[in-house]
């Protein structure tokens, strides 16, 4: 059975399938988690004395908040690579693949260019060497789109 027969024709033509809505929800939730943690729950570690973030339950997770946020974002992108979503068929696959590759490459290049002083770059300043993992994760998601390319 070929790939094209595994998705119902009705799902291929609809713009908002259930899978697409779940992917959008995960992507938005991941970005929202990262913004909330960085802006609110993280506090200000550079202040003297350091300011504690709130809510404390989220602030206590520390760098795990980045794993949660980027994890939700990456899983949402991988779910959107399915043929029943707009990014999973036709030109959307190429857009998703090249977009993820470019974001990963730009993330890693930005980290290397500014690695001497990351204090002025949001999110980059907290992650340190973990920025390489984030860039490689975006590229790995790009490969999940590449496997759908026909």
Protein Blocks (a to p, Z undefined) as FASTA:
>chain_A
ZZklmpcfklmmpmbdfklmmmmmmmmmmmmmmmmmmmmmnopakbccddddddfklmmn
mmmmmmmmmmmmmmmmmmmmpfkbmklgcjllmmmmmmmmmmmmmmmmmmmmmmmmmmlp
ghklmnmmmmmmmmmmmmmmmmmmmmmpZZ
